[in-house]
């Protein structure tokens, strides 16, 4: 039996360095979305607009899944 780890596509899985590099590359590419939408707008929407943080997070989940 082969003990190598494979991805869902059947190719070898990425190394931890690959995951780390992708994370920082994505953060450098999309700073507006990451900073403004995730850290400012989503908490504002769930706490202020909706008024209930739990229900607000559920609505954000429905919106992003649609």
N, C-alpha and C positions, 0 to 999 in steps of 0.2 A: 504494500500500500504506500502511496506517495504521500509524504507529510508536508508538502509545500502548500502554502495558503494561496487560494485563488479568489479572484473577485467574482461577482455574479456573471460577468462576461466570459469567464473562464481563463482570463489572463492573470499573470501573477499580481498579487495585491501590492499596493504602493507601500513604500517604507515609511516609518514615522517622519523622516526628514521630508518626504514628499508631501505628507499631510500638512506638516508645519509650513512648508514653502507655499503650498496652495492657499492656506489660510491667510498668510500675510500678503500674498499677491492679490487675493480677492479684496482684502481690506484696503489695500492701496488703490485698487481700481474703482471701488464703489464707496468712497468716504461719505458722500452726501447721504446715500440711502442708509448706511449703517448708523451714522451719527444722528441724523435728523429724524428719520422715520422710526427706527427701532428705539432709540434712547430718549427721544423728546415727544414725538407725536403719539406713539402707542400708549405710554403712561398717561399722557394728557387726555387722550380719547377715552380710555377705560375709567379713569378716576373722575374727570370733570364732565365730559359730554354724557357718558352713560350714567355715572354716579355710583356704580357698584363695580369694584375692581374685578370680582370674579365673573360677573356677567359681561363686563367689558372685554376681558381676555377671551371669553368664549366667542363674542362677536368678532373680535380681531381674528381668531382662528377660522371662523366661517368666512370672513372676507378674504383672507389670504388663500384659503383653499378653493375659493370659487374661481 
